[in-house]
């Protein structure tokens, strides 16, 4: 969550402006004093407002937000069917933690875990354990905690000590939640840098960073930087050789925040999941390519052996003793219900059709942008339905940040950002194609981009950037 400090820099408007701020058509009288001016912004109002007035005031302010359907920065689902919205509204008052009071909601969660275990080729789906979360960030935290606890138990004679500081190996392209995990749980982050045109983890380099204090290696199935899959099978093979040579048995966690709901349907022969014995756990975001509104994620472990029992809690003050493993306690059950609805509604064939349509749009749009001549593609949308591109070397009048700013004027939110260590010289734009971003919308986006180019080409130089390198995106 973002941190906020007090009321911020904006002062309260004076009395005259507060009176002018209120539309006379909002004129339902306040039941106590009558409504003659807008309510304060940074303190509780003294009196209640009529519900219709309160709604209209909030609704009008939210009009200044961007259009989520035109947000090509986010991986998060921005469209669901009306029936899903109705189900979510019916379940918004159900607390997911209270499984004894809401047993059918808990049963739908259990079914989703079982469906994912089968989808990800768990060797024994009945032995697979898993849970819903608020998103992949929480799921990654839980997976990291399990990796650390298993390592600590194996090294109880050495840990805790100065000589036995746990470490986690991953590519520098991981999502920021892994940096948070390492900071919060006091684990050393060992990052494999980018090199040349390799924009994610290198299996051999990852294996070389492992030692007796490595709790695991994270592989990302679908990098948020460019949409590419990391080579999970090659990583596992490199760690197998390490085990043969040194005896070090390093588990792998697959962060499949996006790709774990794409690869099973479009890349069925790709081995990245529980088919690889070294993969101990997998997470995904139901609210990304799982096609559910935020926020729901999933974390699964190959078996109970990969999830230490002492991390699972049982409470009886809600009327039952259902085991739970989560960082949060109370949270709504609506998103879990929506995930089950989507699984039931689409099935394998439906998911395959939706994800294929997104990939087709991504590939087609990437090819058209490549043909403009001003840009070079880093990826082409043929793994995740996501592609990244930068300006061609001969383009000197503008940069990717200029393009991002100008597209925002047309309503399109396209992130521009720099790459991390060893490739800080590279600045790119990235387009995320989701369900709801149709071929028609892609054509409109391309038309707007083409209309901007002549004016951008006439610039004497790229516009200066103030304060931050990134636009609408941050890792």
C-alpha positions in Angstrom: 0.0 0.0 0.0 1.3 3.5 -0.7 2.1 5.6 2.4 0.4 9.0 2.9 1.4 11.8 5.2 -1.4 13.8 6.7 -3.6 16.0 4.5 -1.0 16.6 1.9 0.0 20.0 0.3 -3.5 21.0 -0.8 -5.1 23.6 1.6 -8.8 23.5 2.3 -10.7 25.9 0.0 -12.0 29.1 1.6 -15.7 29.5 2.4 -16.7 31.1 -0.9 -15.0 28.4 -2.9 -16.6 25.7 -0.8 -20.0 27.2 -1.6 -19.2 27.3 -5.3 -17.9 23.7 -5.2 -21.3 22.4 -4.6 -23.6 21.8 -7.5 -27.1 23.2 -6.7 -28.6 20.1 -8.3 -27.1 18.1 -5.4 -29.5 20.0 -3.3 -30.9 17.4 -1.0 -31.1 19.1 2.4 -28.8 17.9 5.1 -31.2 16.4 7.7 -29.8 18.5 10.5 -28.5 21.9 9.2 -29.3 22.0 5.4 -26.5 21.8 2.8 -25.1 25.1 1.8 -21.4 24.2 1.1 -19.2 21.3 0.2 -17.9 19.1 3.1 -14.3 19.4 4.3 -11.7 17.2 2.6 -9.3 16.4 5.3 -11.4 16.0 8.4 -14.7 14.4 9.2 -17.7 16.6 8.5 -19.7 17.7 11.5 -23.0 16.4 10.1 -24.1 13.5 7.9 -24.8 13.9 4.2 -27.7 12.3 2.3 -26.5 9.1 0.6 -27.2 10.4 -3.0 -25.2 13.6 -2.3 -22.3 11.7 -0.8 -22.3 9.3 -3.8 -22.3 12.1 -6.3 -19.5 14.0 -4.7 -17.2 11.0 -4.6 -18.3 9.9 -8.1 -17.5 13.2 -9.6 -14.0 13.3 -8.1 -13.3 9.8 -9.4 -14.0 11.0 -12.9 -10.5 12.4 -12.8 -9.0 8.9 -12.6 -7.7 7.4 -15.8 -9.8 4.9 -17.8 -8.9 1.5 -16.6 -9.7 -0.1 -20.0 -7.1 2.2 -21.6 -4.5 1.4 -19.0 -1.9 -0.6 -20.9 0.5 -0.5 -17.9 -1.5 -2.8 -15.6 -1.7 -6.6 -15.7 -4.8 -6.5 -13.5 -8.2 -7.5 -14.9 -10.3 -4.5 -15.9 -13.4 -6.3 -17.3 -15.6 -9.1 -16.2 -19.1 -10.3 -17.2 -22.1 -8.7 -15.4 -22.9 -12.0 -13.8 -19.6 -12.1 -12.1 -20.2 -8.6 -10.7 -23.5 -9.7 -9.4 -22.0 -12.7 -7.6 -19.2 -10.5 -6.1 -21.8 -8.0 -4.9 -23.7 -10.9 -3.2 -20.6 -12.0 -1.4 -19.0 -8.7 -0.5 -20.0 -9.1 3.1 -18.6 -12.5 3.6 -15.3 -12.8 5.5 -13.1 -15.3 3.8 -11.4 -16.2 7.1 -14.7 -17.3 8.7 -14.8 -20.7 7.0 -17.1 -22.2 9.6 -19.8 -19.6 9.1 -19.4 -19.6 5.3 -18.6 -23.2 4.5 -19.7 -23.1 0.8 -17.3 -20.1 0.1 -14.5 -22.2 1.8 -15.5 -25.2 -0.4 -15.2 -23.0 -3.6 -11.7 -22.0 -2.4 -10.8 -25.6 -1.9 -12.1 -26.5 -5.4 -10.0 -23.7 -7.0 -6.9 -25.0 -5.3 -7.6 -28.5 -6.6 -8.2 -27.2 -10.1 -4.9 -25.3 -10.1 -3.1 -28.4 -8.8 -4.4 -30.4 -11.7 -3.7 -27.6 -14.2 -0.1 -27.3 -13.0 0.5 -31.1 -13.2 0.9 -31.8 -9.5 2.1 -35.4 -9.2 -0.6 -36.1 -6.5 -3.3 -33.4 -6.6 -4.8 -34.8 -3.4 -1.5 -34.2 -1.6 -1.0 -30.7 -2.9 -1.7 -27.9 -0.4 -2.6 -24.3 -1.3 -4.6 -21.3 -0.3 -6.0 -18.1 -1.7 -4.4 -14.8 -1.0 -5.0 -11.1 -1.6 -2.7 -11.3 -4.7 0.7 -12.6 -5.8 2.6 -10.3 -3.5 1.1 -12.1 -0.4 1.5 -15.5 -2.2 5.2 -14.8 -2.8 5.7 -13.8 0.9 4.1 -17.1 2.0 6.2 -19.1 -0.4 9.4 -17.3 0.7 8.5 -17.9 4.4 8.1 -21.6 3.7 11.5 -21.7 1.9 13.2 -20.0 4.7 11.6 -22.1 7.4 12.5 -25.4 5.6 16.1 -24.1 5.2 16.3 -23.1 8.9 15.1 -26.6 10.0 17.7 -28.3 7.9 20.4 -26.0 9.3 19.2 -25.9 12.9 22.7 -26.5 14.2 24.0 -23.4 12.4 21.1 -21.0 12.3 20.7 -18.4 13.7 24.3 -17.3 13.6 26.4 -14.7 11.8 27.9 -17.4 9.6 24.5 -18.7 8.5 22.6 -15.8 6.9 19.9 -17.1 4.5 19.9 -15.9 0.9 17.5 -16.1 -2.0 18.7 -16.2 -5.6 16.7 -14.5 -8.4 16.9 -12.3 -11.4 17.2 -8.6 -11.0 13.9 -8.4 -13.0 11.8 -9.8 -10.2 8.7 -7.9 -9.0 9.3 -5.6 -6.0 7.5 -8.0 -3.7 10.6 -10.2 -3.6 12.7 -7.3 -2.6 10.2 -6.6 0.2 10.3 -10.3 1.3 14.1 -10.2 1.6 14.0 -6.9 3.6 11.1 -7.9 5.9 12.3 -11.4 6.6 16.1 -10.6 6.7 17.1 -12.7 3.8 20.0 -11.7 1.5 18.9 -11.0 -2.0 21.3 -12.4 -4.6 20.4 -10.9 -7.9 21.5 -12.2 -11.3 22.0 -9.0 -13.4 20.8 -8.5 -17.0 23.5 -8.9 -19.7 23.3 -7.7 -23.3 20.0 -8.9 -24.8 19.3 -11.3 -21.9 16.7 -9.5 -19.8 16.0 -12.1 -17.2 17.6 -14.8 -15.1 20.5 -17.0 -16.5 20.3 -20.5 -15.1 24.0 -21.1 -14.9 24.6 -17.7 -13.2 21.9 -18.5 -10.7 23.4 -21.8 -9.8 26.8 -20.2 -9.3 25.3 -17.9 -6.7 23.9 -20.7 -4.6 25.6 -22.0 -1.5 24.7 -23.8 1.7 22.7 -20.8 2.9 20.5 -20.5 -0.2 16.9 -21.1 0.8 15.7 -21.3 -2.9 15.8 -19.9 -6.4 12.9 -17.8 -7.8 12.0 -18.3 -11.5 9.6 -15.8 -13.0 7.2 -17.2 -15.6 6.5 -13.9 -17.3 8.7 -11.0 -16.5 6.9 -7.7 -15.9 9.8 -5.9 -17.6 9.2 -7.4 -21.0 6.7 -10.3 -20.8 9.3 -13.0 -21.4 9.3 -16.4 -19.7 12.3 -17.4 -17.6 13.8 -20.9 -18.5 12.5 -22.8 -15.5 13.4 -26.3 -16.9 17.0 -25.1 -17.7 17.2 -23.6 -14.2 16.1 -26.9 -12.6 18.7 -28.8 -14.7 21.5 -26.5 -13.6 20.5 -27.0 -10.0 20.4 -30.8 -10.5 24.0 -30.6 -11.7 24.8 -28.5 -8.7 23.3 -31.1 -6.4 25.3 -33.9 -8.1 28.5 -31.9 -7.8 28.1 -30.5 -4.3 25.2 -32.2 -2.6 23.3 -28.9 -2.3 19.6 -29.5 -2.8 18.1 -26.1 -3.7 14.3 -25.9 -4.3 12.7 -23.7 -6.9 9.7 -21.4 -6.5 8.0 -20.3 -9.7 6.5 -16.8 -9.6 3.8 -17.4 -12.2 1.9 -14.2 -11.3 0.9 -13.9 -15.0 2.3 -16.8 -16.9 0.9 -19.5 -14.7 -2.5 -18.7 -16.2 -1.2 -18.4 -19.8 1.3 -21.2 -20.4 -1.0 -24.1 -19.3 -3.4 -23.1 -22.1 -1.1 -21.8 -24.9 2.2 -23.5 -24.2 1.1 -26.9 -23.0 4.4 -28.6 -23.9 6.5 -26.1 -21.9 7.8 -27.7 -18.7 7.8 -25.1 -16.0 5.4 -26.4 -13.3 5.2 -29.4 -10.9 6.3 -31.7 -13.7 9.8 -30.6 -12.7 10.6 -32.3 -9.4 12.7 -29.4 -8.2 9.7 -27.0 -8.3 8.4 -26.9 -4.7 5.8 -24.1 -5.0 4.0 -21.9 -7.5 2.0 -18.7 -7.2 -0.3 -16.9 -9.5 -2.5 -13.8 -9.6 -6.2 -14.6 -10.1 -6.7 -11.0 -10.8 -4.2 -10.9 -13.7 -4.6 -13.5 -16.4 -6.8 -15.5 -14.0 -9.4 -13.0 -15.3 -10.8 -11.8 -12.0 -11.1 -8.3 -10.6 -8.5 -7.4 -7.9 -7.5 -8.8 -5.4 -7.0 -12.5 -5.4 -3.9 -14.7 -5.7 -3.1 -18.3 -5.2 -0.1 -20.2 -3.6 0.3 -23.9 -4.0 2.9 -26.3 -2.6 3.8 -29.7 -4.2 2.9 -31.5 -0.9 2.6 -30.8 2.8 6.3 -31.5 3.2 7.1 -28.2 1.4 4.9 -26.2 3.8 6.2 -26.5 7.4 3.3 -27.3 9.7 4.3 -24.6 12.3 3.5 -21.9 9.8 -0.2 -23.0 9.7 -2.4 -21.5 12.3 -5.7 -22.8 13.7 -8.1 -20.5 15.6 -11.3 -21.5 17.3 -12.9 -18.2 18.3 -14.8 -18.0 15.0 -16.5 -21.3 15.8 -14.2 -23.8 14.0 -10.6 -24.8 13.6 -10.0 -24.5 9.9 -6.2 -24.3 9.3 -5.0 -21.0 7.7 -1.8 -19.8 6.2 -1.9 -16.1 5.4 -0.5 -12.7 6.2 -3.9 -11.1 6.3 -6.8 -12.2 8.5 -10.1 -10.7 7.4 -10.7 -10.2 3.7 -13.7 -10.5 1.4 -14.7 -13.8 -0.1 -16.1 -12.2 -3.3 -12.9 -12.5 -5.3 -12.6 -16.2 -4.5 -16.2 -16.8 -5.6 -15.5 -14.8 -8.8 -12.4 -17.0 -9.5 -14.5 -20.2 -9.2 -17.2 -18.6 -11.4 -14.5 -17.9 -14.1 -13.1 -21.4 -13.9 -16.6 -22.8 -14.2 -17.6 -20.4 -16.9 -14.6 -20.7 -19.2 -13.1 -24.2 -18.6 -9.9 -25.1 -20.5 -11.3 -24.2 -23.9 -12.6 -20.8 -22.8 -9.3 -19.9 -21.1 -7.4 -21.0 -24.2 -9.6 -18.9 -26.5 -9.3 -15.8 -24.3 -5.5 -16.0 -23.8 -5.0 -16.8 -27.5 -7.0 -13.7 -28.4 -4.9 -11.6 -26.1 -1.7 -13.0 -27.6 -2.9 -12.5 -31.1 -3.6 -8.9 -30.4 -0.2 -8.4 -28.7 1.7 -10.0 -31.6 -0.3 -8.1 -34.3 0.2 -4.8 -32.5 3.9 -5.4 -31.9 4.4 -6.1 -35.6 2.6 -3.0 -36.7 4.7 -0.8 -34.2 7.9 -2.5 -35.5 6.9 -1.6 -39.1 6.7 2.1 -38.2 10.5 2.4 -38.3 10.8 4.6 -35.2 10.9 1.7 -32.8 12.7 -1.6 -32.0 11.0 -4.5 -30.3 12.6 -6.2 -27.3 9.8 -8.8 -27.2 7.0 -9.6 -29.5 4.1 -10.7 -27.3 4.6 -14.4 -28.1 5.0 -15.5 -24.5 2.9 -13.3 -22.2 0.6 -11.2 -24.3 3.0 -8.3 -23.4 5.7 -6.6 -25.4 8.4 -4.0 -24.8 9.9 -1.7 -27.3 12.3 1.2 -27.4 13.2 4.0 -29.9 15.5 3.1 -32.8 19.1 4.4 -32.6 18.6 6.9 -35.3 15.7 8.6 -33.4 17.2 11.6 -31.5 14.3 14.1 -31.4 12.3 12.3 -28.8 12.5 9.3 -26.3 10.2 6.8 -24.8 9.2 9.2 -22.0 8.0 11.7 -24.6 5.9 9.0 -26.3 4.4 8.0 -22.9 3.5 11.5 -22.0 1.9 12.3 -25.4 -0.1 9.0 -25.4 -1.5 10.0 -22.0 -3.0 13.1 -23.6 -5.0 10.7 -25.7 -6.1 8.7 -22.7 -3.7 5.8 -23.1 -1.6 4.9 -20.1 1.6 3.3 -21.4 4.6 3.0 -19.0 8.0 4.2 -19.8 10.9 3.1 -17.6 14.6 2.2 -17.4 15.9 -1.3 -17.0 17.9 -2.3 -13.9 21.5 -3.2 -13.2 23.9 -3.6 -16.2 21.2 -2.3 -18.6 20.4 1.1 -17.1 21.1 2.5 -20.5 17.9 0.9 -21.8 14.6 2.8 -21.6 11.5 1.2 -22.9 7.7 1.3 -23.4 5.6 -1.7 -22.5 2.1 -2.7 -23.6 0.1 -5.2 -21.7 -2.7 -6.8 -23.7 -5.5 -8.2 -21.5 -8.9 -9.6 -22.0 -11.0 -6.6 -23.1 -8.2 -4.9 -25.1 -9.6 -5.9 -28.5 -8.2 -5.7 -32.0 -10.4 -2.6 -32.5 -8.9 -0.9 -29.5 -5.4 -1.9 -30.6 -6.1 -0.3 -34.0 -7.2 2.9 -32.3 -4.1 2.9 -30.1 -1.9 2.4 -33.2 -3.7 5.3 -35.0 -3.1 7.6 -32.1 0.6 6.6 -31.9 1.0 7.2 -35.7 -0.6 10.7 -35.4 1.8 11.7 -32.6 5.0 10.7 -34.5 5.2 13.6 -37.0 5.1 16.2 -34.2 7.5 14.2 -32.0 9.9 14.0 -35.0 9.9 17.8 -35.3 11.2 18.2 -31.7 14.7 19.6 -31.4 15.5 17.1 -28.6 13.8 14.9 -26.0 11.9 16.9 -23.4 13.7 17.1 -20.0 12.5 14.8 -17.3 12.0 16.1 -13.8 12.4 14.0 -10.7 11.8 10.5 -11.9 12.9 8.3 -14.8 9.7 6.3 -14.9 6.2 7.2 -16.2 3.2 5.3 -14.8 5.3 2.3 -13.8 7.7 1.5 -11.0 9.5 -1.7 -10.0 
